[in-house]
Amino acid sequence: MPEFDPFTLAVVDEDYDERYGDSQFGAYLNEHADQLDDSDCLISGAEFATLVWTVATVPVMAPGYVRTRPDLLAVTASPAEDNPADLVLRITVPLPHRVLNARPGPGQWLDWENDGYRLGPWSAKVEPLPGRRPALTLTADILLPIPADELVTPPVPLPRAELTRTAKRTVARLTEHVNTHGGPAVAALFGGAR
């Protein structure tokens, strides 16, 4: 079971991945390896990181090789818009109405709801069910840039035997980056605790 704290937003679950002998993450990667097989085209470190992060997290792999704290809506990776060789990690955090300076009156607007899944003090949030009242759901997106020179640019074609090892190293670095830089930012949104 992943161990989260106010500054740990993502955890690599290596024990679960290797539970049945072979890497489940590796099997999922092999299903998506066709995206890496174009030997005429060099894949950038950002493209590789985006692919392996997407495969390592839900909804592609469930449960994910990387588990994210249940109170977060998502942690995603994509090439930066201004420089596609760089990577951006996006942490999407649902915010309750109480963070607003001017709040809707009690009972006027629906807010995020708990979906019943809890892991320690962190509850998963879902949009409220449609009803007779309008809903106001707020999110904060924390964007964490990673320059191209900090990313692994894999050889093309990447030998299948190396794919899982290279992907696991990449995912571990991204997870560390999320926790080191995103953990304090998420904690600060809620005054140091959630």
N, C-alpha and C positions, 0 to 999 in steps of 0.2 A: 504494500500500500504506500503510495507516495507520501512524503513528509513535506508539508507546506508550513510556512510561517509568514509573517507580514512582508518579508522581503524575498521570499521564494515563490515565484509565479509559475515556474515550469520545472518538471523533474523528468529525467530520462529513466524509464522503468526497464532496466536491463534484465532484472530477475524474471519479470513476466515474459519479456521477449524471448529468453532462452529456456523457458519452462519446459518445452517439449523437444529440446535438443537443438533443432535448427532455429535460426533467427527468423521470427515471424516478420520483422521489419525487412529483412533481406528478401523474403518471399514477395512481399508487397513491392519492394523496389524492382525486383525482376519483372513483375507485371507491368511496371511503368518504364522499363529500361529502353523501350523503343524510342522514347523521347531523347535518349542519349546516343542512339545508334547511327545517327547521320554522320558518317566519317568525313563528309565534305565540309562540315561546319563545326568550328570550335565553339564549345559551350563555355560561356563565361562563368566565373565563380558565383555571380549573383543568380544566374539562371540555374546552376547546379544547386545552390543553397535553397532557392525557392522550391525546386522540385523535391528535394529530399525532405525539407521541412513540411511541405504539403502532404507528402506520403506518410510522414512520421506522426501526424496529428489527425484528430477527428475532423471531418467525417470520413476521410479515406481509410484510415486504420482505426478501428474501434475495438477494444480500447487502444489508444494511441501508444506508440513507442515513447513519445513525449506526452506526458500528462500535464494539463494546465489546471491551475487552481479553479475550482468550480464557480467562484464569484466573478470570473472574467467571461466576457462573451466570446472572445477569440484572441489568439495570438497568431498572426499571419506573417508571411514573408513575401516580398516582391522586389523586383529590380526598381531602383529609384527612377522617378520620372525624368529628372534633370540629367542624370548620368546613369544609364542602364547597366553600367559595369559595377556600380555600387548597389548595396542592398538596403532595404528598409524593413525593419521589423515593426509591426503595428500591433499594439496591445489595446484592445477595445474593452473599456470598463463601463458597466452600467452605473449611472449616478442616480441616487434617490432625490426626490424633490427638496429635501432638507438642505441640499447644497446651494440652492437658489437664494438670492437676496430677496426677491419678490416671489413668494410661493402661491400656488393656487390654494384657495380656501379648502379646509378639510372637507372631504367628500365630494368636491367638485370634479376633480380629475383623477383618473386612475394612474397608479405608479407601477414600476416594476414589481413583479410578484415572485415569491420563492416557489420553486418547482418541487420542493420536498426533498431534493438531494442535498445532503449536507456532508461536508468533510471537515471535521473540527469546527472552527467558527465561521467557515466560508460556505455560504449557500448559493446554489445555482439560481440565476434569475431568468425569468421568462416574461415576455410581454403579457399584459393582462388580457383576459378573454374579452372579446367584444361584448358590450352590454349597452345599457342606456346612457352611460356617461362617457365622455371623451377621455382619451388617455394621453398623457404627456410622458414620454420616455426619453431620458437624456443619456447620452454616452459621451465619454471622453476617449479620444484616440491619442495614445502616446506613440510617437514615431521615433524609432531608434535607428539612426543611420550607421551603416558599417561600410567603410571604404573598400574599394576593390582590392587593395593590397593586403587586406586582412582576410580575404576569402581564398579558399582552395579552388584553383582552376584545374579541373581534372583533365588527364590526357584523353583524347578522342581517337578511336573508340576506347572507352574505359573497359578493361577486361572484367568480366563478370565476377571473378574471384576477388577483385579489388573493390568492386562497387560497394558492397556492404560495409567494408572497413572504412573506406573513404567517406561514405555517407554518415556513418556513426560518428566519426571524428568531427565532421561538419556540424551535425546536429548537436553534439556535446558543446561545441564552441558557441553556437547560437543560443542554446539554453543558458549557458553561463552569461552571455551578453544580456539576455532578457532579465536574468535575476540581478546581475550587478548594476545595470543601468535602469531597468524598468521597475524593479522591486522598490527601490526608494521613491521613485516617482509615483507609483500607485499608493504606497503608504502615505506619502505627503498629501495626496488628494483627500485622505480621510483622517488627517491629523496624526499620522503615525500608526494608526491601528484600524482594523476593519471589523 
